[in-house]
């Protein structure tokens, strides 16, 4: 919740009186807001010899995304007709690929967060790099980890990395969808302040100067779940039904371009990471062009968008 603008004055003993005499700060009023549902981030916890073992929604989201993605990749590989011939690997090998994917997502996501968002802090506290349970994962780092996993698995087993990447790209929105829902449940990565009626009052989200009441914020986690997860997943499914898997690299191109475009758009509603925000840079731009600029999320997503468009152009020429 935001800070109250009421200031106690000497000689006043009644809290109500203090509020009545507090000056009104300028700023937009909050007309409507949605209260945060306050879902406990811990699903269940047990104590084992003094050590608490907890299952959290965030961990469950990772598990659900990886398992459902694994089954979807196996389903695609079991249908050669979708590929216009042989699939990139036998469906039974999807289980072996899952191990590589788990390592790629976790290691890449963590190292991406360390390098992209807080390099100075972790350089001074290198031991905390391993403390994944404390939070701090980067989608773009996880994406690079998945790319490395697909390349390594393909080279080791003699599979076509580009065609196998098409299958993995088709399944990626599943994990993104669950991951963003978990961000919302955790009450993290919220959006910028808004007076729109669907704004959510997140706990711990301070109001910017000039807001006279607790401010609501864009539920940007849900925007991302809807665009980068649900909408992008449906787009890829329609493309696959129209023969996209038969064109080597096309689904990867659609995923990269679709995710990059969606992320660049949603970043306009998302609160920038605190380490990039300052009184002179309230929007947290890491690349500033006068009054305009790019957030870290936009800066990392633009190469994905460019690569996706280039790959789509390449596949169009081939067909």
N, C-alpha and C positions, 0 to 999 in steps of 0.2 A: 504494500500500500504506500501511497505517497505521503510526504510530510505534510502536517497540518500547518496552514499559514497563521494560525492563532498564536499570539505572543503574550505571555503573562506579563502584567505590568505591576509595579510596586503598589501595595495597598489593596490589591484585589485578592479576595480569598475565594470567590466563587468561580469555578471553571466556566460556568455559563456566562458570567459577566466578562471574563477575559475574551471569550469568543465574540460576544456582542460588540466589544469595543475594538476588536482587531481590525486593522485597515484591510480593505479589499484590494487584492492584487489584480492587476490587469491580466487578461488572458481569456481564452475561449471557455465557456462553461461546458461541463459534461452533462448533456441532456439525457442520454441513455447509455447503459453499459450492461454487459453480461458478467455476472460474478464468476470468478474462477471456480471450477467444480471441486477443487481441493481433493483430488484423487491421491491416495497414498502411493508414492512411487515404489514402495515395497509391497509386493504381493503377499509374500509369506516369509517369515524369518524363524529360524530355530537356533537354539543355543547348544553348541556341542563343546563340552568341556571348557566353557568360558569364552568360546569363540562364536560370534554370531554369523551364521550363514543365511544370506538373504537372497531371495529371487526378486529381482526388480523388473518393472515394466520395460525399462530400457534394454536389459539383457534379453527379455522375452521377445522384444521387437527384433533384435539381431537374430535370435534363434529362428523366429518365424520367417523372417525375410530370407535367410540362408536355406532353410529346409524347403520352403515353398518354391524358392528359386531353383533349387536342385531338382525338385520333382518336375518343374516346368521344363527345364532343360532336357531332362530324360524323356519327357513326353514329346518334345519337339524332335529329338533325335530318333525316336521310335517311329517317326512318320516320314519316310524317305520322299513321299510324294510332295511334301512341302518344300523340299530342297531341289526338286527337279531332277532327282537321281538319288545317289547315296547320301546319307546324312554325314556330318563331319566326324562322328565317332559313334560306336555302339552305345545304346542307351544305358547299358549296365555300367559303363565307365563314368557316368555322371557322378556316381558316388565317390570315385577316386578324385574327380575334379573338385568336389565339395571341400575336401581337406585343403587343397591349394587355395580355394576361395576364402576359407575361414582365415588362413594365415595372411592372405593378401589384404583382406578387409581390415583386420585388427592391426597388423603391423603398419600398413600403409596409412590407415586412418589416424593412428596415434602419431606416427612420424610426421605426417602432414600437418597436424595440429601444432606439433613442436616447432617445425620449420617455418610454417606460414604465419602463425598467429602469435607465438610467444617464444621466439628463439633466444632472446636475451635472458628471460627468466630461467629457462631450462638449461642454458649454458652455465648459469650460476648454480643450478640445482639439478645436476644430471641424474641423480638417483630417482627423482620424481618422474622421469620419463617412463619408467616401468609401472607407475601407479595408475594403470588404466581405470581401475575401479573408482577413482576420484573424478572421472569425467574428463572430457577433452578429446574429441575425435573430429577429424576433418573429412568432409565428403570427398573433396578433391584429392586428398591424400589416399583415402580408401579406393578411389577410382584408379589412381596410378598403381596401387597395390594389386588391384584386380587385373589390370593390364599386364603387369609383370607375372602374375599367377597364370593367366591364360597363355602367355608366351612361353613360360617355362614348362607348363604341362604339355603344350603342343609340341615343343621341340623334343621333349623327353620321350614322347609317345608317337611321334611322326604324324601328327594331325595338322590340318590346315588351320593356322592360328586365326586367320581372318574369318573363315566360316564358323569356327568354334566361337569366336568373339561375337558373331551375329546371334548365336543362341544365348550367350551370356547377357548381351545387351537387351535382348527381348525380355529376360527375366529381371533385369536390374530395377525397373520401377516398383516391383513388389517390395523389395527391401527398402527402397526410398520411402514408400508409402508408410510402412510400419515404423520406420525410423523417425519420421516427422511427427507421427502421432505420439510416439514416446517422448519427443521433445516437448510437445504440448502438455502431456501428463506431468512431466517433470517441472513444468513452469519455467522453461528456459528458452533462450533464443527468440524472445518475443519481438513484436514489431514496434514501430514508432507510435507516439501518442496520436489518438484520433478521437473525434467526436461522433463518429459513425455509430449507429445503434448496435452493431454487432461487435464493437470493441470490447475487449476483455480486461478486467482489472486483475492483473497478475500480482501475486504476492512478491514483495521485495523489489518491485519496479518503481523507482523513485520518479516523481514528476519533474519535468523540466521547469526552470524558472518562469513564473508568470501564470501558472495553473493554480486557480484558487481552491480546487477540490482534488480528490484522488482521481488520477487520470486513467482512462482506458487506453488500451493499445491494440494495434492490429494483431489478430491471431495469425501471424505470418507463418507459423508452423503448419497451420491447417491450409493456408494458401499453397504452401509447398507440397503438402501431401496431396492436395487436389490436382495441382498442375504437373509437378515433377513425377508424381506417383500414379494417380488414377488416370488423368487425361493422357499422359504420355504412354502409359501402359496400354490404354485402349487404342491409341493411334498406332502403336506398333502391332497390336493384334490385328487391326484392320489391314495394315500393310502386309502382314504375313499371310492373311487369308487371300490377298490379291497377288501373292507370288513373290514377295520381297526376299524371302530366304533363298530363292532360286538365283538371285543376283548377288554374287559374293561381295560382302561389305556394305550392302545397302542398309540393313537394319542397324548396323553400328553407326552409319552416317545419320540416320533418322534419330537415333537415341542421342548422339552428341549434339546435333543441331537443336533438337527439341529440348533437351535439358538445359543447354547453354542459354537458349532464348528465355525459357521459363525462369531460370535462376536470375538472369540479368533483370527481368521484369520485377520479380518478387523482392529483390534487394531494395527496390524503391520504397517498400513498405516495412522493411526489417530494420530493427535497431542495430546499429553497427557495434562491433565488439568494443568493450570499454577501453582497451588499450589504444584504440585508434581515435577515441573521442577526446576533444579538448574544447575549452571555451572558444578558441579561434576556429575549430573544426568540428562543429556540433554533429554533423552527419557522418563523421568518421571516414572521410575519403582518404584513401592511401595514395591516390593519384589525383592531384587537384589541378583543374583547368579554370582558373578564375572562380566564378560562383558555381561551376559545375565540377564534377569529379566522379571517381569510381571507387566503390568500396572494395574490400579484399575479395568478397565473394564474386563481384562483377569482374574484377581483374583476372581471377582464376577461371571464370566461366567463358570469357571471350575467346580464348584459344580453343576451347571445346566447341564453341559455336562455329568458329572458322574451320576447324578440322572436319566437323560434320558436314558443312556446306561443300568443302573441297571433296570429301569422300562421295557425297551424293552426285556431284558433278562428274567425278571419275566413273562412277557406276552408270550414270546416264550415257556417257560416251561409249561405254562398253556394250550397252544394249541398243 
